[in-house]
């Protein structure tokens, strides 16, 4: 069992290194800019800036009702993520506003996107 933990953590670290080299990743149509990526405790964490949002008028409850299903569907549609789900990797998306102020975080368990 420990072998798999080491293995998946190594894979996650490689993925983070590759992703960090490409940052910032900008998705034009969505107005989302991925600005950081990290891994810890079998969690893959992405930090994204919402370029059209401001903390003063951001509704995190409403945002999560659309962002969580979209994130889960995106993970389910990404073949590489199947391996991470099987290995028990959680995904955490942290969202910042256009001024880099914290908005909210979304946590997705491996069971959610299997």
Order of alpha helices (4+ residues) and beta strands (2+ residues): alpha-beta-beta-beta-alpha-alpha-beta-beta-alpha
